[in-house]
Amino acid sequence: MSEQKSGAQISTKAFVQAVLILFVLMMISGVLTRVIPAGEYARLEVDGREAIDPASFRFVERPEYPLWRWFTAPFEVLVTPDGLTKVVPIIVFILLVGTAFGIMDRSGILRAVLSRIVRVFGGRKYVLLPVITFFFMSLGAFFGIFEEVIPLVPLMIGLAYFLGWDSLTGLGMSVLATNVGFSTAIFNPFTIGIAHQLSGLPLYSGAGPRLVLFVVAYIILAVFLVQYARKIEQRPQASLVYNEDQAEKAKYAAFQVEDALERDPRMKRGAIFLGIFFGLILAVLVALPVVEFLRDIALPLTGLLFVIGGIGAGLLAGAGKNAWKAAWEGFVGILPAVPLLMMAASVRHIIASGGILDTVLHWANNALTGTTPFAAALLIYALTLVLELFITSGSAKAFLLIPILMPLADLVGVNRQIAVSAYTFGDGFSNMAYPTNAALLITLSLTVISYPKWLRWVLGLWVWVLLSTVVFLAVAVAINYGPF
């Protein structure tokens, strides 16, 4: 039997499936640049950020954008402003995480930490599951944290394995929970905060109804995860990723719930070192809403802290002379995620280079005119869902959409708080469903889960989530959710 490689290893099948999906999206985007007429809005500077003048749209001559550039777009995007400030840091981030996890995996430090967690909760694992889910949801809802929790994914998947579940459950109670909380946006500075500022609403106003939605979404997610976990525990073959998980579970086949942190002094030193750096990561995440300069460096900073903590903990715990081999295996294992991220980012680059992005916004503007308030709220929701496929950054979409949506909302009788809520739901809940979202690609790259199987699993949850948000918007219109 060949030696099990350290770290997260992206399977050839999952990689090929993701490449094909993203390639199709790239080609569709390219075709749209030949079908949809080019247009543009004038840009204004608002508080140092670019925004759109909603009254300035005009059709323009189609820019020269040859077909061959559809294929070079993944490379071109790296040297654009968005590429240099967003795509490249994310690539560096995942490579750092993959390297550190390789060493941590080889040393056994993660298994020791998970063993301690299992011992603390004893047999109360169906108490542990909703507790962890609530913790991650709170990070998203109150602090606007999302991508920054990705380094914890391997830990949570390992915990799910130990408790008799599968990798889908591990992602569900961690990154998926963070995304659901992020989308309810009680005090999320990156969605509700920016949208409130651009729309002239009092910052974080109307938090009460969003808190109610948070509780409803938490109940939906907790029930979904607990029911699924119980089913997988009773019949493991029911898991969509049963075969894929077998190789990963082999890493933990000899796992015993014993306190290695007490038995092995080296392991204890490694765990303390890792705990210090996890504490620093948590401190950065908590400080994000109040320390503005951290917002631009949060992702690379948390990645750097994770790699220092992970490598240091692995070495202290006894990774030994195999540490650098494990680091290399972790690096190579995660490397296929890089072209996937480049392809995902190129989708927006193609439609922007083809000059059709503003035309789509203009058509949406016209579609809202003359509708009822509730229908207009649903259209705003739908428009944001469509644009999320091409523009995954919530703050970037806010500066594109909010200046257009707010005057429209005033005209059709939708108060601005409702329009902002519809925008926020469309921006957030699709993050863990669309293949162009970097966070989803990174997350799946750290697991054995292919995108089609992830989508099949998560759609069962999104049906209820979307229904709850539509009901929220209906009630909001009925009570004139404000202040205005």
N, C-alpha and C positions, 0 to 999 in steps of 0.2 A: 504494500500500500504506500502511495506517495505521501510525503510529509505535508501536513496541512499548512498552508501559507498563513502568515500573520496578517491581521488587519482586515479591512473591508475589501472584498474582491468583487468587481463588477463582472457579471457573467457575460459571455459573448452573446447569448440569446437576448438578454435584456438590453445590451448595448445596440445591437442591430435593430431591435424593435423601436427603440427611442430615436435612432438615426432616421429610420424610415418615416416615422410620424413627423419629425421636425422638418425633414426634407419636403414632405408633401405640403406642410404649412408654408415653407419658404416659396415653393412654386406657386401656391395659391396667391400669396401676397404679390409675387411678381406679375401674375396674370391680372390681378386687380389693378395694378398700376397702368396696364394697357387698356382697361375697360372703363374705369372711373375717371372722369375729367379732373384735371389738376385744378387746385384752388388754394387760396391762402388768406389768412387773417393777419392783420397788423399786430405786431407784438408790442407790449408796453412793459415797462419795468415797475413792479409793485413791491416796495420794501426790499429792493435788491434782487427780486426774483422775476423771471419772465412770466407774463400773463398775456391773455388774448383780449383784444378789443372786439366785443361781440358784434358791433355794428359795422365792421370793416371788411367783411368777406367779399372777395372777388375771384372770378375764374381767371386763370392765367394759362399761358402756353405750357404745354406738357414739357417737363424738363427732359433733357437728353439722358436717358438711363438705359443703356444697352442690356440685352438679355444676359450676356456673359457675366455681368456684375451681380446677377442673382446668386451665382455660384461662388463668387469671391466675397460676398457680403460677410460671412463669418469671420474672415480675416480683416476686412475693412473696419468692422465695428470696433475692433480692439484699439484703433487709433482715433476714434471719435471722442468728443468730450465725455459722453456717457460711458463709452468703453473704458477710458482711462480712469474714471472716477468710480465706476460701479462694477463692470464686468471683470476687469483685471484684478481688483481687490478680492472679488469673490473666488476667482480661480486660485489666487495665492492662498486664500483662506482654506479651501477644500484640500489643497495639497498639504498644507501644514497639519490639518486635522487627520488626514489619512496617514501621514508619517508618524505622528504621535500615537495614534491608535494602534499602529502596527507594533510598536514597542510595548505599549500597555497590554496588548493582547498576549504577547509572548511572555511577559513577566508574570501574568496571572493576577495582577493587581485588581483588575475589574472583577474577576471572579471572587476575590476576597472581599471586596466592598459589597458585592451583591449578596454574598453569604451572610454578612453582618445584617443587611437590611431584612433578609428573610428570617433570620433568628429573632430580630427585634419584633417583627409582626407575627411571628409564630404561624398559626394556621389561619389568621384573619386576612387572607389575601384579597377577599372581596370587600374588605374595608380599605386595604391599601390601594386598590385600583381606583376608586372614586376620589380618594384623598390626593393621589398623584395627579389625576386628571384636573381636579380643582386648582391645584398649585400652578400647573402649566397654563390653564385658562386665565388665571389671574394675572400672570406675567404679561400675556397679550392684551388683556382688556384694560389694565391699569397703567402699564408702562409702555405699551406699543412694541413689545419685544416679539420677534418672530424668528428670523434667520439665526439670531445669536444663540438659540437653544440647540442648534443642530449638533454641536460637539457632544451633547448628552445622549444623542440617539443610540449609539452602540450600547451604552450603559442600560438604557431602558429596554432595548431589545433583549439583551442578556437577562435582565430581570424577568421579562415575559417568558423566556425559555425556561428559566429556573422554576417558575410558578406553574408550568404546565400549559402555557399558551403558545402563541405563534408570533412571528415578527410583525404581523399586521396589528395585533393588540399592542405591541410595544410602541409602534408609531402612533397608534390611536391615542394612547394616554400621554404622549409627549408632544410631538410636533403638531399633530392634528388638533389636540386640545389647545395648544398655543394659538393656532390659527383661528379656531372658533372664538376664543376670547378676544383676539386681535380684531376680529370682524364685528363683534358687538360694541367695541370701541367706547367703553365707558369714559375713560380719560386718555385714549390713545392719541399721543401728540402728533403722530405721523399721518393720521387720517382725519379724525374728527377735529383735532387741534388746528391743522392747516386749513381744512374746509371752513371752520368757523371764522378764522381770521380773514379768509378771502371773501366770505359772504357777509361780513359785517355783524355776525351774531356774537353775543357775549361768549367768551372762551369757555368751553366745556359746559355750556348751558344745556338744560334738558337732560341731565344725567339720570334722573329718577327712572323714567321709562326705559332708558338703555340698561339700567341695572336690572329691571324686571326681565328684559329680554335675555340678559346674561344668565339669570337664574333658569329661565325656560330652556335656553340652549344647553346649559350645563346638565339639566335633567335629561334632555334628549340624548346628549352624548354619553352620559354615564350609563343610562339604560341600554343604549346601543352597545357599548363596550362590555358591560357586565353580561348581557345576554349572549353576546358573541363569544366571550371568554369561557363561559359555562359550556357552551356548545362544543368548543374546541377541546376543552378539558375532557368532556365525556366521549367525544369522537374525534380524535386528532385528524383523521383522514378527511374531515369536512373542511379543513382549512384550504383556501385557494392556493396557498404556497406550501402545502405539506411536503411535497417532494423537494422543493428548493431549500426548505428549512433543515432537512436532514443533515446536509453537509455542515451547516453552521452549528447545529446542535451537537455535532460530533466534537466540537471544540470543548464542550462542557460535559461530555459523556461521563467523565470521571468525577464530576462535581459532587461533593458531599457538603451538606449544610453543617460545616464546622467552622469555628472561629479562627481562621488562619491569621487574622490580625493579632490575636493574643498569642498564638502558638509560635509564630515566626517573627522575631524582632525586625528583620529586614522588611517584611511586608507591612508591619506597623509603621515603620519610618516612611515607607513609600506612600502609605495611605494618608499620613499626616501631611506630607508634602503636597500630595494631590488635593487634599481638603483645603489647604491654604490657598492654592491657586483657583479652585472652584469657588472659594469664598470671594476672591478678588474679582472673578468673572461676575458673580452675583452682585457685588458692589457696583461694578460698572453698569450692569443692567438696571439696577435700582436708581442709579444716579442719572440715567439718560434723560428723563423728563425735566430735570432741573439744571443739568450742566450741559449747556448747548453745544460746546465744542466737541463733546464726546459723540454727538450724533453722527458726525461724518467719519469718525474713526472707530466706531463701536465694533464693526465686523472684523477688520484686521486686528484690532486690539484684543478682542476675545479669542480670536484664532491664535495670536501670539501667546497669550496667557495659557491657553489650552496646550499648545505644543511644548512650552517650557514645563508646565506642570506634568504633562503626560510623559515626556521623555525623562524628566527628573525622577518621577515616581517609579517608572519602569526600571530605571537603572538602580535606584535605591532598593527596589523590591527583588532584584536578582535577575534581571534580564541578561546580565553577563556579556560574554563575548559575542553572543548572537544578536545583541541589541541593534547593531547597524544593519545586519541582514534583515531583521524584522522591520526596521525603519524603511529600508529599500522596498521590501515587499508591500508595506503599507502605501508607500508613494506610488509604486507601479500599479497597485490594485485600484487606486482611486483615479489614476491618470485619465482613463477613458471618459471621465465626467467632463474634462476640459473641452473637447470638441462639441459635446452636447450643449454646454453652456454657450459657446460661441454661436452655434446654430440657433439656439433659442433667442439670443439677443439680436441676431441678424433679421428676424421677422419684422421688428419695428423699424430697423434701419432700411429695409427694402421699401416699405410703404411710405416712409418719410422721404427717402431719396426720390421716389416716384411722384411725390407732390400730391398724394391723395388723402393724407390724414386730415387736413383741414376741411376738405370736401365732405368727408364722412361726418364730421362735426356739424357742418352747415346743414346737411340733410336731416340730421337728428334735430337740429334747431327747428326746422320747418315742420317736422313730424309732431312736435309737441304743441304747436299752435292750435287752439280751438278745442283741446281735449278737456275732459273733466279733471278735477284735482287728483282723484285716485288713479285714473288712467295715466295722467302725466307722471305721477310718482312711480308707477310701474314701468313706464317708458324710460325714465331716468335710470331705474334699476337695470333694465334690459340693456340700455346703451352702455352703461358702465361695464356690464358683463361682457359685451362684445369687445369693447376697447381693451379690456383686461387681457384678452388673448394676445394683443399686440404691444401694449404698454403696461408692463407689470409693476412699475414703480407707482405706489400710491400717491406720493407727493407730486410726481411729474404729471399724473393724470389730473390731480386737483388743480394745478395751474393751467391745464388745458381746458378742463370742463367747467369748473365752478364759475368763472367769469361769463360763460355762455349760459349756463343753467339757471343762475340766480335771476337775471332779468326775465327769462322765460317763465320761471316759476311764479314770479310776481304777476305776469300777464295772465296766466291760466288759473290763478287763484290757489296755487300750492304754497303754503308758507315755507319759508326758507329752511327751517329746522327739519321739515319732512323731506325736502329735496336733498339736504345734506345727508340725512339718514339713508335715503335710497342710494345715493352715491356710495356711501360707506359700505353698505351691504354688498353692492355689486363689486366693489374693489376688493373686499376682504374674503368673502366666502369661496370665491373661485380660486384662491391662491393654491390650494392643495388639490386642485382638479385639472388645471391647465398645464399642458406639457411645456409651455414657454416660460413657466415660472421657475426661476433659478433655485428657489428654496426647495421646491418639489424635486427637481433634478438632483440636487445635492443629497437630499434625504434618501431618495431611492438608490442613489449610488452607494450609500453606506449600508445597503441591505441586499437581500436576494430577491426583492420584489420587483417584478416588471411593471411598467406603466399600465398596460391593459388590465392586469390583475388588480392593481391598486385602484384604478378607476371603477372597475366592476364592484369592488368592495365598498368604496366610499360613497358611491351613488345612492346606496340604500340609506345612508345618513343624510345626504344632501336633500333628498325629497322632503324629509321632515323639517330640516333647517330652512329651506326655501319657503315651505308652507308657513312656518312660524314668522318669518320676516314679512311675508305678504300680509298676514293677519295683523302684524304690528303696524304696517303702513296703513291698512284700512282703519284700524282703531285711531291711529295718529290723525288721519284726515277727519274722522268723526268728532274727535275732541279738540281739533285745531291745535295740535301739539306745537308749542312755541318756544320762545316768546313771540316770534314773528316769522 
